[in-house]
Amino acid sequence: MNHRVPEKVKIDPSDTRQKFKEINIKLLCCRYWILNEWDCLDLSVPFWRIYYNSIEGAKIRFQNQLVLLNKRTLVIIPPNTAFAGFLSDEDSPKTSENIAGRQFTETDDIGSIGANSKVDHLFMHFTLGFPMDYAKPGIYALKKNAEQNMLVEQIIQTCIQRNHFSFFDCLKINALISSCVLQLESILPEAYPIDQRISSVMKFIEHNKNRSLSNQEFASMVNMAPNSFARLFKNCTGVTIQQYVAKKKIENALDLIHHSNKNIDEIAYECGFADRFHFSKCFKKNMHVNPSYYKKNLTFI
C-alpha cells in the first residue's frame, strides 16, 4: 500500500501558528520631471515621499538640517514633515513660493538640463498605513547602494517611456520603497498588536471611506458607548477617530487627483464629503492648499 502524505502536512508541516503584519504600500504617484523652479516654504503633506536627483542644485531645509539632492543620495521623508525645498543659489528659500516643471521625455538630454540651471527630479508619493504613517517627522538622506541604483535607473526609464505601469514596474517601485524604509527601522514606530475593536473599525473605514461615517456607527459595531470608543481609539492611535477618517478620505482624494480625470466636485462626492466646500476645507487643513490649486500645480512635489 502506498503511503500518502496528509494534505495538511503538504500545506504546512508545522503546528506552530505564525502571525504576520500586513504590509500595505499604497503608491500615489511615481514621476520623473525636469524642474525649472522649486521654491517652497512648507511642503508638509500626509503621505511619504522619496526624492532622487542626479543633477545637483536642489536643496531641502528641515529645522537646522540642510540636505543636498544628488546622484549619490536617496531622500525619504515621513508624512507631515514641514520642510522647505528650493532650487537656487541662496542658503535659504525665497519669501514667495513657486514651482515650475514638466515631465522628462525621451527627447530630453540630461546634460543640457544641468547646463540650463535645471534639475531632474524623481519623486514617489506613497502611504504605509497605520502606524507607519504617523512616524516622527524628519528628513533622511540615504547613501544609494548598488541594488537601489539599479532600481532607480529602471524606474526612471519606465517613467520616461510610459504612464501605465505593469505589475513588475510596480514591484520595482515597491522594492525601492521597501529598501529605503528598511533603513529607517530603528526610528520608525513599532507596530504593536492593536486592539481588535480598533482594527475592525479601521478595516471598516478603509472599505467605506466614500461615505459619511459617525462615531455612533463605529461604537455600535464594537458594542461600546460612543464616548468610550472614541477614548479607546485616541489612546491606541494618538489621533481622534474623525481625524483618522479625514486622513483616509484625503488619501482617497489624492489617489483620484493623481490617477483620474474627475473634477473637484466629483472627487468630493466620491470621497464622501457633504459638498465641495466641506471637501476643500478638509483638504486645505491637511495639505495646506486647496484641492484646485494642488490639482493644477502641486502634483509634482
LUMDOTOR-622565 format. One record per residue (C-alpha): residue number from 0; residue in three letters; x, y, z. Coordinates in steps of 0.25 Angstrom, whole numbers, plus 5000, padded with zeros to 4 digits. Example, Ala and Ser with C-alpha at 12.3 -4.5 7.8 and 13.67 -1.06 7.14 Angstrom:
REM residues 2
<node k="0" r="Ala" X="5049" Y="4982" Z="5031"/>
<node k="1" r="Ser" X="5055" Y="4996" Z="5029"/>
***
This chain:
REM residues 301
<node k="0" r="Met" X="5000" Y="5000" Z="5000"/>
<node k="1" r="Asn" X="5006" Y="5013" Z="4996"/>
<node k="2" r="His" X="5007" Y="5023" Z="5007"/>
<node k="3" r="Arg" X="5002" Y="5037" Z="5005"/>
<node k="4" r="Val" X="5005" Y="5050" Z="5012"/>
<node k="5" r="Pro" X="4993" Y="5057" Z="5018"/>
<node k="6" r="Glu" X="4989" Y="5069" Z="5011"/>
<node k="7" r="Lys" X="4991" Y="5077" Z="5024"/>
<node k="8" r="Val" X="5005" Y="5074" Z="5024"/>
<node k="9" r="Lys" X="5007" Y="5077" Z="5010"/>
<node k="10" r="Ile" X="5001" Y="5091" Z="5012"/>
<node k="11" r="Asp" X="5009" Y="5094" Z="5025"/>
<node k="12" r="Pro" X="5016" Y="5083" Z="5033"/>
<node k="13" r="Ser" X="5017" Y="5091" Z="5046"/>
<node k="14" r="Asp" X="5007" Y="5092" Z="5057"/>
<node k="15" r="Thr" X="5013" Y="5106" Z="5061"/>
<node k="16" r="Arg" X="5004" Y="5117" Z="5058"/>
<node k="17" r="Gln" X="5010" Y="5129" Z="5052"/>
<node k="18" r="Lys" X="5005" Y="5144" Z="5051"/>
<node k="19" r="Phe" X="5009" Y="5153" Z="5040"/>
<node k="20" r="Lys" X="5007" Y="5168" Z="5040"/>
<node k="21" r="Glu" X="5000" Y="5173" Z="5027"/>
<node k="22" r="Ile" X="5009" Y="5181" Z="5018"/>
<node k="23" r="Asn" X="5001" Y="5192" Z="5011"/>
<node k="24" r="Ile" X="5009" Y="5201" Z="5002"/>
<node k="25" r="Lys" X="4999" Y="5209" Z="4994"/>
<node k="26" r="Leu" X="5006" Y="5217" Z="4983"/>
<node k="27" r="Leu" X="5000" Y="5230" Z="4980"/>
<node k="28" r="Cys" X="5010" Y="5235" Z="4969"/>
<node k="29" r="Cys" X="5023" Y="5232" Z="4963"/>
<node k="30" r="Arg" X="5029" Y="5242" Z="4953"/>
<node k="31" r="Tyr" X="5042" Y="5247" Z="4947"/>
<node k="32" r="Trp" X="5042" Y="5262" Z="4944"/>
<node k="33" r="Ile" X="5050" Y="5274" Z="4940"/>
<node k="34" r="Leu" X="5049" Y="5285" Z="4950"/>
<node k="35" r="Asn" X="5051" Y="5299" Z="4945"/>
<node k="36" r="Glu" X="5047" Y="5306" Z="4958"/>
<node k="37" r="Trp" X="5045" Y="5300" Z="4972"/>
<node k="38" r="Asp" X="5044" Y="5309" Z="4984"/>
<node k="39" r="Cys" X="5034" Y="5305" Z="4995"/>
<node k="40" r="Leu" X="5034" Y="5309" Z="5009"/>
<node k="41" r="Asp" X="5025" Y="5297" Z="5014"/>
<node k="42" r="Leu" X="5024" Y="5284" Z="5007"/>
<node k="43" r="Ser" X="5017" Y="5277" Z="5018"/>
<node k="44" r="Val" X="5007" Y="5266" Z="5013"/>
<node k="45" r="Pro" X="5000" Y="5254" Z="5020"/>
<node k="46" r="Phe" X="5008" Y="5244" Z="5011"/>
<node k="47" r="Trp" X="5022" Y="5238" Z="5010"/>
<node k="48" r="Arg" X="5032" Y="5243" Z="4999"/>
<node k="49" r="Ile" X="5045" Y="5238" Z="4993"/>
<node k="50" r="Tyr" X="5053" Y="5248" Z="4985"/>
<node k="51" r="Tyr" X="5065" Y="5246" Z="4975"/>
<node k="52" r="Asn" X="5072" Y="5256" Z="4966"/>
<node k="53" r="Ser" X="5084" Y="5252" Z="4958"/>
<node k="54" r="Ile" X="5087" Y="5267" Z="4955"/>
<node k="55" r="Glu" X="5091" Y="5275" Z="4967"/>
<node k="56" r="Gly" X="5085" Y="5288" Z="4971"/>
<node k="57" r="Ala" X="5072" Y="5285" Z="4979"/>
<node k="58" r="Lys" X="5073" Y="5286" Z="4994"/>
<node k="59" r="Ile" X="5064" Y="5283" Z="5005"/>
<node k="60" r="Arg" X="5063" Y="5290" Z="5019"/>
<node k="61" r="Phe" X="5057" Y="5284" Z="5031"/>
<node k="62" r="Gln" X="5059" Y="5291" Z="5044"/>
<node k="63" r="Asn" X="5074" Y="5293" Z="5045"/>
<node k="64" r="Gln" X="5077" Y="5282" Z="5035"/>
<node k="65" r="Leu" X="5081" Y="5285" Z="5020"/>
<node k="66" r="Val" X="5080" Y="5273" Z="5011"/>
<node k="67" r="Leu" X="5086" Y="5274" Z="4996"/>
<node k="68" r="Leu" X="5079" Y="5265" Z="4986"/>
<node k="69" r="Asn" X="5089" Y="5258" Z="4977"/>
<node k="70" r="Lys" X="5092" Y="5245" Z="4970"/>
<node k="71" r="Arg" X="5098" Y="5238" Z="4982"/>
<node k="72" r="Thr" X="5086" Y="5240" Z="4991"/>
<node k="73" r="Leu" X="5072" Y="5236" Z="4993"/>
<node k="74" r="Val" X="5064" Y="5244" Z="5002"/>
<node k="75" r="Ile" X="5052" Y="5239" Z="5009"/>
<node k="76" r="Ile" X="5042" Y="5248" Z="5016"/>
<node k="77" r="Pro" X="5031" Y="5243" Z="5026"/>
<node k="78" r="Pro" X="5017" Y="5249" Z="5026"/>
<node k="79" r="Asn" X="5014" Y="5263" Z="5032"/>
<node k="80" r="Thr" X="5029" Y="5267" Z="5031"/>
<node k="81" r="Ala" X="5029" Y="5282" Z="5030"/>
<node k="82" r="Phe" X="5041" Y="5285" Z="5021"/>
<node k="83" r="Ala" X="5045" Y="5295" Z="5011"/>
<node k="84" r="Gly" X="5050" Y="5292" Z="4997"/>
<node k="85" r="Phe" X="5058" Y="5301" Z="4988"/>
<node k="86" r="Leu" X="5065" Y="5302" Z="4975"/>
<node k="87" r="Ser" X="5074" Y="5314" Z="4976"/>
<node k="88" r="Asp" X="5088" Y="5319" Z="4979"/>
<node k="89" r="Glu" X="5083" Y="5324" Z="4993"/>
<node k="90" r="Asp" X="5085" Y="5317" Z="5006"/>
<node k="91" r="Ser" X="5070" Y="5318" Z="5009"/>
<node k="92" r="Pro" X="5057" Y="5318" Z="5001"/>
<node k="93" r="Lys" X="5051" Y="5331" Z="4995"/>
<node k="94" r="Thr" X="5040" Y="5338" Z="5002"/>
<node k="95" r="Ser" X="5030" Y="5335" Z="4991"/>
<node k="96" r="Glu" X="5027" Y="5321" Z="4986"/>
<node k="97" r="Asn" X="5027" Y="5316" Z="4972"/>
<node k="98" r="Ile" X="5028" Y="5302" Z="4965"/>
<node k="99" r="Ala" X="5030" Y="5300" Z="4950"/>
<node k="100" r="Gly" X="5034" Y="5288" Z="4942"/>
<node k="101" r="Arg" X="5030" Y="5277" Z="4933"/>
<node k="102" r="Gln" X="5031" Y="5262" Z="4930"/>
<node k="103" r="Phe" X="5045" Y="5257" Z="4925"/>
<node k="104" r="Thr" X="5043" Y="5251" Z="4911"/>
<node k="105" r="Glu" X="5051" Y="5242" Z="4902"/>
<node k="106" r="Thr" X="5056" Y="5255" Z="4894"/>
<node k="107" r="Asp" X="5062" Y="5261" Z="4906"/>
<node k="108" r="Asp" X="5077" Y="5261" Z="4909"/>
<node k="109" r="Ile" X="5081" Y="5260" Z="4923"/>
<node k="110" r="Gly" X="5094" Y="5268" Z="4920"/>
<node k="111" r="Ser" X="5087" Y="5280" Z="4915"/>
<node k="112" r="Ile" X="5077" Y="5281" Z="4926"/>
<node k="113" r="Gly" X="5088" Y="5283" Z="4936"/>
<node k="114" r="Ala" X="5095" Y="5293" Z="4927"/>
<node k="115" r="Asn" X="5082" Y="5302" Z="4927"/>
<node k="116" r="Ser" X="5081" Y="5302" Z="4943"/>
<node k="117" r="Lys" X="5070" Y="5292" Z="4943"/>
<node k="118" r="Val" X="5070" Y="5279" Z="4951"/>
<node k="119" r="Asp" X="5064" Y="5265" Z="4948"/>
<node k="120" r="His" X="5054" Y="5260" Z="4959"/>
<node k="121" r="Leu" X="5050" Y="5246" Z="4962"/>
<node k="122" r="Phe" X="5039" Y="5246" Z="4973"/>
<node k="123" r="Met" X="5030" Y="5236" Z="4979"/>
<node k="124" r="His" X="5018" Y="5238" Z="4988"/>
<node k="125" r="Phe" X="5012" Y="5227" Z="4996"/>
<node k="126" r="Thr" X="5006" Y="5223" Z="5009"/>
<node k="127" r="Leu" X="5009" Y="5211" Z="5018"/>
<node k="128" r="Gly" X="4997" Y="5210" Z="5027"/>
<node k="129" r="Phe" X="4996" Y="5211" Z="5042"/>
<node k="130" r="Pro" X="5005" Y="5213" Z="5050"/>
<node k="131" r="Met" X="5016" Y="5216" Z="5040"/>
<node k="132" r="Asp" X="5008" Y="5228" Z="5034"/>
<node k="133" r="Tyr" X="5010" Y="5234" Z="5048"/>
<node k="134" r="Ala" X="5025" Y="5233" Z="5048"/>
<node k="135" r="Lys" X="5033" Y="5245" Z="5054"/>
<node k="136" r="Pro" X="5035" Y="5256" Z="5044"/>
<node k="137" r="Gly" X="5049" Y="5257" Z="5038"/>
<node k="138" r="Ile" X="5058" Y="5257" Z="5026"/>
<node k="139" r="Tyr" X="5066" Y="5244" Z="5024"/>
<node k="140" r="Ala" X="5077" Y="5244" Z="5013"/>
<node k="141" r="Leu" X="5081" Y="5230" Z="5010"/>
<node k="142" r="Lys" X="5094" Y="5227" Z="5002"/>
<node k="143" r="Lys" X="5089" Y="5219" Z="4990"/>
<node k="144" r="Asn" X="5094" Y="5205" Z="4989"/>
<node k="145" r="Ala" X="5097" Y="5197" Z="4976"/>
<node k="146" r="Glu" X="5083" Y="5190" Z="4977"/>
<node k="147" r="Gln" X="5076" Y="5203" Z="4979"/>
<node k="148" r="Asn" X="5084" Y="5209" Z="4968"/>
<node k="149" r="Met" X="5079" Y="5198" Z="4958"/>
<node k="150" r="Leu" X="5064" Y="5200" Z="4963"/>
<node k="151" r="Val" X="5065" Y="5215" Z="4961"/>
<node k="152" r="Glu" X="5070" Y="5214" Z="4947"/>
<node k="153" r="Gln" X="5059" Y="5204" Z="4943"/>
<node k="154" r="Ile" X="5048" Y="5213" Z="4949"/>
<node k="155" r="Ile" X="5053" Y="5225" Z="4943"/>
<node k="156" r="Gln" X="5053" Y="5218" Z="4929"/>
<node k="157" r="Thr" X="5039" Y="5214" Z="4932"/>
<node k="158" r="Cys" X="5034" Y="5228" Z="4936"/>
<node k="159" r="Ile" X="5040" Y="5233" Z="4923"/>
<node k="160" r="Gln" X="5034" Y="5223" Z="4913"/>
<node k="161" r="Arg" X="5020" Y="5221" Z="4919"/>
<node k="162" r="Asn" X="5009" Y="5225" Z="4928"/>
<node k="163" r="His" X="5003" Y="5211" Z="4930"/>
<node k="164" r="Phe" X="5012" Y="5203" Z="4940"/>
<node k="165" r="Ser" X="5012" Y="5188" Z="4939"/>
<node k="166" r="Phe" X="5012" Y="5178" Z="4951"/>
<node k="167" r="Phe" X="5027" Y="5177" Z="4950"/>
<node k="168" r="Asp" X="5029" Y="5192" Z="4949"/>
<node k="169" r="Cys" X="5021" Y="5194" Z="4961"/>
<node k="170" r="Leu" X="5028" Y="5183" Z="4968"/>
<node k="171" r="Lys" X="5041" Y="5190" Z="4965"/>
<node k="172" r="Ile" X="5036" Y="5203" Z="4971"/>
<node k="173" r="Asn" X="5031" Y="5195" Z="4984"/>
<node k="174" r="Ala" X="5045" Y="5189" Z="4985"/>
<node k="175" r="Leu" X="5051" Y="5202" Z="4985"/>
<node k="176" r="Ile" X="5041" Y="5208" Z="4995"/>
<node k="177" r="Ser" X="5043" Y="5195" Z="5004"/>
<node k="178" r="Ser" X="5059" Y="5196" Z="5003"/>
<node k="179" r="Cys" X="5058" Y="5211" Z="5008"/>
<node k="180" r="Val" X="5048" Y="5208" Z="5019"/>
<node k="181" r="Leu" X="5057" Y="5197" Z="5024"/>
<node k="182" r="Gln" X="5068" Y="5206" Z="5026"/>
<node k="183" r="Leu" X="5059" Y="5214" Z="5036"/>
<node k="184" r="Glu" X="5055" Y="5202" Z="5044"/>
<node k="185" r="Ser" X="5062" Y="5208" Z="5057"/>
<node k="186" r="Ile" X="5054" Y="5221" Z="5056"/>
<node k="187" r="Leu" X="5040" Y="5216" Z="5052"/>
<node k="188" r="Pro" X="5029" Y="5213" Z="5061"/>
<node k="189" r="Glu" X="5028" Y="5199" Z="5066"/>
<node k="190" r="Ala" X="5015" Y="5192" Z="5060"/>
<node k="191" r="Tyr" X="5010" Y="5187" Z="5074"/>
<node k="192" r="Pro" X="4998" Y="5178" Z="5074"/>
<node k="193" r="Ile" X="4986" Y="5187" Z="5073"/>
<node k="194" r="Asp" X="4972" Y="5185" Z="5080"/>
<node k="195" r="Gln" X="4963" Y="5176" Z="5071"/>
<node k="196" r="Arg" X="4952" Y="5186" Z="5072"/>
<node k="197" r="Ile" X="4961" Y="5197" Z="5067"/>
<node k="198" r="Ser" X="4966" Y="5188" Z="5056"/>
<node k="199" r="Ser" X="4952" Y="5184" Z="5051"/>
<node k="200" r="Val" X="4947" Y="5199" Z="5051"/>
<node k="201" r="Met" X="4960" Y="5203" Z="5043"/>
<node k="202" r="Lys" X="4957" Y="5192" Z="5033"/>
<node k="203" r="Phe" X="4942" Y="5197" Z="5032"/>
<node k="204" r="Ile" X="4947" Y="5211" Z="5030"/>
<node k="205" r="Glu" X="4956" Y="5206" Z="5018"/>
<node k="206" r="His" X="4944" Y="5200" Z="5011"/>
<node k="207" r="Asn" X="4934" Y="5211" Z="5014"/>
<node k="208" r="Lys" X="4942" Y="5224" Z="5013"/>
<node k="209" r="Asn" X="4934" Y="5228" Z="5001"/>
<node k="210" r="Arg" X="4922" Y="5232" Z="5011"/>
<node k="211" r="Ser" X="4919" Y="5239" Z="5024"/>
<node k="212" r="Leu" X="4923" Y="5232" Z="5036"/>
<node k="213" r="Ser" X="4919" Y="5235" Z="5050"/>
<node k="214" r="Asn" X="4925" Y="5231" Z="5064"/>
<node k="215" r="Gln" X="4912" Y="5225" Z="5067"/>
<node k="216" r="Glu" X="4913" Y="5215" Z="5056"/>
<node k="217" r="Phe" X="4927" Y="5211" Z="5060"/>
<node k="218" r="Ala" X="4923" Y="5210" Z="5074"/>
<node k="219" r="Ser" X="4911" Y="5201" Z="5071"/>
<node k="220" r="Met" X="4920" Y="5192" Z="5063"/>
<node k="221" r="Val" X="4928" Y="5188" Z="5075"/>
<node k="222" r="Asn" X="4917" Y="5189" Z="5085"/>
<node k="223" r="Met" X="4922" Y="5201" Z="5093"/>
<node k="224" r="Ala" X="4917" Y="5215" Z="5096"/>
<node k="225" r="Pro" X="4922" Y="5226" Z="5086"/>
<node k="226" r="Asn" X="4930" Y="5233" Z="5096"/>
<node k="227" r="Ser" X="4937" Y="5221" Z="5102"/>
<node k="228" r="Phe" X="4940" Y="5216" Z="5088"/>
<node k="229" r="Ala" X="4945" Y="5230" Z="5084"/>
<node k="230" r="Arg" X="4954" Y="5230" Z="5096"/>
<node k="231" r="Leu" X="4959" Y="5216" Z="5093"/>
<node k="232" r="Phe" X="4963" Y="5220" Z="5079"/>
<node k="233" r="Lys" X="4970" Y="5232" Z="5083"/>
<node k="234" r="Asn" X="4978" Y="5225" Z="5094"/>
<node k="235" r="Cys" X="4982" Y="5214" Z="5084"/>
<node k="236" r="Thr" X="4985" Y="5222" Z="5072"/>
<node k="237" r="Gly" X="4989" Y="5236" Z="5077"/>
<node k="238" r="Val" X="4978" Y="5242" Z="5068"/>
<node k="239" r="Thr" X="4963" Y="5244" Z="5069"/>
<node k="240" r="Ile" X="4954" Y="5235" Z="5061"/>
<node k="241" r="Gln" X="4950" Y="5246" Z="5052"/>
<node k="242" r="Gln" X="4964" Y="5251" Z="5049"/>
<node k="243" r="Tyr" X="4967" Y="5237" Z="5045"/>
<node k="244" r="Val" X="4954" Y="5237" Z="5036"/>
<node k="245" r="Ala" X="4958" Y="5250" Z="5030"/>
<node k="246" r="Lys" X="4972" Y="5245" Z="5027"/>
<node k="247" r="Lys" X="4967" Y="5233" Z="5019"/>
<node k="248" r="Lys" X="4957" Y="5241" Z="5011"/>
<node k="249" r="Ile" X="4969" Y="5251" Z="5007"/>
<node k="250" r="Glu" X="4977" Y="5239" Z="5003"/>
<node k="251" r="Asn" X="4966" Y="5235" Z="4994"/>
<node k="252" r="Ala" X="4964" Y="5249" Z="4989"/>
<node k="253" r="Leu" X="4979" Y="5249" Z="4986"/>
<node k="254" r="Asp" X="4979" Y="5236" Z="4979"/>
<node k="255" r="Leu" X="4967" Y="5241" Z="4970"/>
<node k="256" r="Ile" X="4974" Y="5254" Z="4967"/>
<node k="257" r="His" X="4987" Y="5247" Z="4962"/>
<node k="258" r="His" X="4980" Y="5235" Z="4955"/>
<node k="259" r="Ser" X="4967" Y="5240" Z="4949"/>
<node k="260" r="Asn" X="4961" Y="5251" Z="4941"/>
<node k="261" r="Lys" X="4950" Y="5254" Z="4951"/>
<node k="262" r="Asn" X="4947" Y="5269" Z="4955"/>
<node k="263" r="Ile" X="4947" Y="5274" Z="4969"/>
<node k="264" r="Asp" X="4932" Y="5273" Z="4971"/>
<node k="265" r="Glu" X="4933" Y="5258" Z="4966"/>
<node k="266" r="Ile" X="4944" Y="5255" Z="4975"/>
<node k="267" r="Ala" X="4937" Y="5262" Z="4987"/>
<node k="268" r="Tyr" X="4925" Y="5253" Z="4985"/>
<node k="269" r="Glu" X="4933" Y="5240" Z="4983"/>
<node k="270" r="Cys" X="4941" Y="5242" Z="4995"/>
<node k="271" r="Gly" X="4928" Y="5244" Z="5004"/>
<node k="272" r="Phe" X="4929" Y="5259" Z="5007"/>
<node k="273" r="Ala" X="4916" Y="5267" Z="5008"/>
<node k="274" r="Asp" X="4919" Y="5277" Z="4997"/>
<node k="275" r="Arg" X="4931" Y="5283" Z="4990"/>
<node k="276" r="Phe" X="4933" Y="5294" Z="5002"/>
<node k="277" r="His" X="4934" Y="5283" Z="5012"/>
<node k="278" r="Phe" X="4944" Y="5275" Z="5004"/>
<node k="279" r="Ser" X="4952" Y="5288" Z="5001"/>
<node k="280" r="Lys" X="4953" Y="5292" Z="5016"/>
<node k="281" r="Cys" X="4957" Y="5278" Z="5020"/>
<node k="282" r="Phe" X="4967" Y="5277" Z="5008"/>
<node k="283" r="Lys" X="4973" Y="5290" Z="5012"/>
<node k="284" r="Lys" X="4975" Y="5286" Z="5026"/>
<node k="285" r="Asn" X="4983" Y="5274" Z="5023"/>
<node k="286" r="Met" X="4990" Y="5279" Z="5010"/>
<node k="287" r="His" X="4991" Y="5294" Z="5013"/>
<node k="288" r="Val" X="4986" Y="5297" Z="4999"/>
<node k="289" r="Asn" X="4972" Y="5296" Z="4993"/>
<node k="290" r="Pro" X="4969" Y="5284" Z="4984"/>
<node k="291" r="Ser" X="4968" Y="5292" Z="4971"/>
<node k="292" r="Tyr" X="4982" Y="5298" Z="4974"/>
<node k="293" r="Tyr" X="4988" Y="5285" Z="4977"/>
<node k="294" r="Lys" X="4982" Y="5278" Z="4965"/>
<node k="295" r="Lys" X="4987" Y="5289" Z="4956"/>
<node k="296" r="Asn" X="5001" Y="5292" Z="4962"/>
<node k="297" r="Leu" X="5006" Y="5283" Z="4973"/>
<node k="298" r="Thr" X="5005" Y="5269" Z="4968"/>
<node k="299" r="Phe" X="5020" Y="5268" Z="4965"/>
<node k="300" r="Ile" X="5026" Y="5272" Z="4979"/>
***
